[in-house]
Amino acid sequence: MTTPTQTTTVMVVEDDAPLRATLATSLHAHGYAVTEAASAEEAIVLTEQRAPDLLLLDLTLPGADGLVALRRLRAFTDVPIVVLTVRDGKTDKLAALDGGADDYVTKPFDLDELLARIRAALRRTPDSETRPSVVRIGTLEIDIARGLVTRDGTEVHLTPTEWRFLELLVTSDGGSSRTPTSRARSPRHAAASSIPRRSACSSGSCARSWATTRPTRGSSSPTSGSAIAGSRATISRAGSP
């Protein structure tokens, strides 16, 4: 059995205060340090600031849904994530696991089983990495964790579809330009990058050309939609055989 040390930190992301306190007490009793978060937004910020060793993530959270939080977390960290939720439907399970969760536990749960799943998740990913969640390309700043884009300090307003498109560009192997730029890749990402693949973007060029066409608040540029469509078409042609 793997015995945690007090440097092994589990973040409990749960909006039910009594349950969150119970989980924290149980984890402390079994040798874990605990960080608590009551919302997806708080969990994302604390993950970047404190780099916990594992997250217990509820899906039904105030504000952003747990599945949204999961996607944003996976944009900048490889920390093991065990979903702990009352939602037991197949659709939610598949969405969470495909979205990057390492395990899925439904409530009500057995504490001993949950602890065993935590130990297993920690064994599988001993070298998890938290990378910077802010991408800077010239005057453009893309905050992946907060889902926010600014240019020259002014917010750039995107539709959900446009945000997902930009997020995919800047988090792909060839499409991001992060600060700092020299960080070792984690084993999980290193294995994935060993598979040959064709990339239409390099050094953030696609993200730069796409996002800088978006109007900022108060702008009335009539060409922004066509510019976005043109950028997508350029990327599509670049990736064609």
C-alpha positions in Angstrom: 0.0 0.0 0.0 1.3 3.5 -0.9 1.5 5.7 2.2 1.1 9.4 1.6 3.4 12.0 3.2 2.2 15.4 4.4 3.6 16.8 1.1 1.0 14.9 -0.8 -1.8 17.4 -1.3 -5.3 16.6 -2.3 -7.6 19.4 -3.4 -11.3 18.8 -2.6 -13.5 20.6 -5.0 -17.0 20.4 -3.5 -19.7 23.0 -3.0 -21.4 21.0 -0.2 -19.6 22.4 2.8 -20.4 19.5 5.3 -19.3 16.9 2.8 -16.2 18.9 1.9 -15.3 19.1 5.6 -15.9 15.4 6.1 -13.6 14.6 3.1 -10.9 16.9 4.4 -11.0 15.4 7.8 -10.8 11.8 6.4 -7.9 12.7 4.1 -6.0 14.4 6.9 -6.5 11.3 9.1 -5.0 9.2 6.3 -1.9 11.4 6.0 -2.8 13.8 3.2 -2.6 17.6 3.2 -5.8 19.1 1.9 -6.7 22.2 0.0 -10.4 23.1 -0.4 -12.4 24.8 -3.2 -16.1 25.5 -3.3 -16.4 26.3 -7.0 -14.8 25.5 -10.4 -13.3 29.0 -10.7 -11.7 28.7 -7.2 -10.3 25.3 -8.1 -8.7 26.5 -11.3 -7.0 29.4 -9.6 -5.8 27.4 -6.6 -4.5 24.6 -8.9 -2.2 27.0 -10.7 -1.1 28.7 -7.5 -0.6 25.7 -5.3 0.0 22.7 -7.7 -1.8 20.0 -5.7 -0.9 16.4 -6.3 -4.5 15.3 -7.0 -8.0 16.8 -7.3 -11.3 15.3 -6.1 -13.7 17.1 -8.4 -17.5 17.3 -8.1 -19.3 17.9 -11.4 -22.3 19.8 -10.0 -20.8 23.1 -9.0 -22.0 26.7 -8.8 -21.0 28.8 -11.8 -18.9 26.8 -14.3 -19.9 23.1 -14.5 -17.4 20.5 -13.4 -16.9 19.3 -17.0 -16.0 22.8 -18.0 -13.5 23.0 -15.1 -12.1 19.7 -16.2 -11.4 20.9 -19.7 -9.8 24.1 -18.5 -7.7 22.3 -16.0 -6.4 19.9 -18.6 -5.3 22.8 -20.7 -2.5 23.6 -18.3 -2.0 20.7 -15.8 -1.5 16.9 -15.8 -2.5 16.6 -12.1 -4.6 13.4 -11.5 -8.3 14.2 -11.3 -10.8 11.8 -9.7 -14.4 12.9 -10.3 -16.6 12.4 -7.2 -20.2 13.1 -8.1 -23.8 12.1 -7.7 -24.2 12.1 -11.5 -24.2 8.4 -12.4 -25.3 8.6 -16.0 -23.3 7.1 -18.8 -23.1 10.4 -20.7 -21.5 12.2 -17.8 -19.1 9.4 -17.2 -17.9 9.2 -20.8 -17.7 13.0 -21.0 -15.5 13.2 -17.9 -13.2 10.3 -18.8 -12.8 11.5 -22.4 -12.3 15.1 -21.0 -9.2 14.0 -19.0 -10.5 12.6 -15.7 -8.4 9.7 -14.3 -11.2 8.0 -12.5 -14.9 8.4 -11.8 -16.6 7.7 -8.5 -20.3 8.1 -7.8 -22.0 9.2 -4.6 -22.8 7.7 -2.2 -19.3 6.2 -2.0 -17.2 3.9 0.2 -14.4 5.8 1.8 -11.9 2.9 1.7 -12.6 2.5 -2.0 -12.2 6.2 -2.7 -8.8 6.2 -0.8 -7.7 3.2 -2.9 -8.6 5.0 -6.1 -6.7 8.1 -5.0 -3.6 5.9 -4.3 -3.9 4.3 -7.7 -4.3 7.6 -9.5 -1.2 8.9 -7.7 0.8 5.8 -8.7 -0.1 6.2 -12.3 1.0 9.8 -12.6 4.0 10.4 -10.3 5.4 13.3 -12.4 2.3 15.4 -13.0 3.1 18.9 -14.3 1.4 22.3 -13.9 2.2 24.6 -16.8 1.6 28.3 -17.1 -2.1 28.9 -18.0 -1.6 32.2 -19.7 -0.4 32.4 -23.3 1.1 35.7 -24.5 1.6 36.4 -28.2 2.7 40.0 -28.7 0.0 42.2 -27.2 -2.5 39.3 -27.1 -3.0 37.5 -23.8 -5.0 34.3 -23.6 -5.9 33.1 -20.1 -6.8 29.5 -20.6 -7.8 28.9 -16.9 -10.2 31.8 -16.8 -11.4 31.6 -20.4 -10.4 35.2 -21.1 -8.8 36.9 -24.0 -7.4 40.4 -23.9 -5.5 42.6 -26.4 -3.6 45.6 -25.2 -5.4 45.1 -21.9 -8.9 45.2 -23.4 -11.1 42.2 -23.3 -11.8 40.4 -26.7 -15.3 39.0 -26.7 -15.6 35.5 -28.2 -18.6 33.2 -28.7 -18.3 29.7 -27.0 -17.5 28.1 -30.3 -14.8 30.7 -31.1 -13.2 30.2 -27.7 -13.1 26.5 -28.1 -11.4 27.0 -31.5 -8.8 29.3 -30.1 -8.3 27.1 -27.0 -7.5 24.1 -29.3 -5.0 26.2 -31.3 -3.0 27.5 -28.4 -3.0 24.2 -26.5 -2.0 22.0 -29.4 1.6 20.8 -29.7 2.5 23.2 -32.5 0.2 26.1 -31.7 1.2 27.6 -28.4 3.7 30.2 -27.4 3.8 30.2 -23.6 5.7 32.2 -21.0 8.0 30.8 -19.8 8.7 28.8 -22.9 11.2 26.2 -21.5 9.4 23.6 -19.5 10.0 19.9 -19.6 7.0 18.0 -21.0 5.4 15.5 -18.7 5.5 11.7 -19.5 1.8 11.8 -20.5 2.3 14.5 -23.1 5.7 13.1 -24.2 4.1 9.8 -25.0 1.3 11.5 -27.0 3.8 13.7 -28.9 5.7 10.6 -30.1 2.8 9.8 -32.5 3.5 11.3 -35.9 1.1 14.1 -36.6 0.7 17.0 -39.0 0.4 20.5 -37.6 -0.8 23.5 -39.5 0.3 26.0 -36.8 3.7 26.9 -35.5 4.9 29.4 -32.8 1.3 30.5 -32.2 0.9 31.9 -35.7 -2.6 30.6 -36.2 -3.8 31.8 -32.9 -2.2 35.2 -33.5 -3.8 35.7 -37.0 -7.2 34.4 -35.8 -7.6 36.2 -32.5 -6.2 39.5 -33.6 -9.1 39.8 -36.1 -11.6 39.8 -33.3 -13.1 43.2 -32.3 -12.7 44.4 -28.8 -15.5 45.9 -26.7 -16.9 48.9 -28.5 -15.5 48.0 -31.9 -17.8 47.9 -34.8 -15.5 46.1 -37.3 -17.8 44.6 -40.0 -15.1 42.3 -41.3 -14.4 40.3 -38.2 -16.7 37.4 -39.1 -15.2 37.0 -42.6 -11.7 37.3 -41.2 -12.4 34.5 -38.8 -13.8 32.3 -41.6 -10.8 33.1 -43.7 -8.4 32.1 -41.0 -10.2 28.8 -40.5 -10.1 28.1 -44.2 -6.3 28.9 -44.2 -5.8 26.4 -41.4 -7.9 23.8 -43.2 -6.0 24.1 -46.4 -2.6 24.0 -44.6 -3.6 20.7 -43.0 -4.9 19.1 -46.2 -2.6 16.5 -47.9 
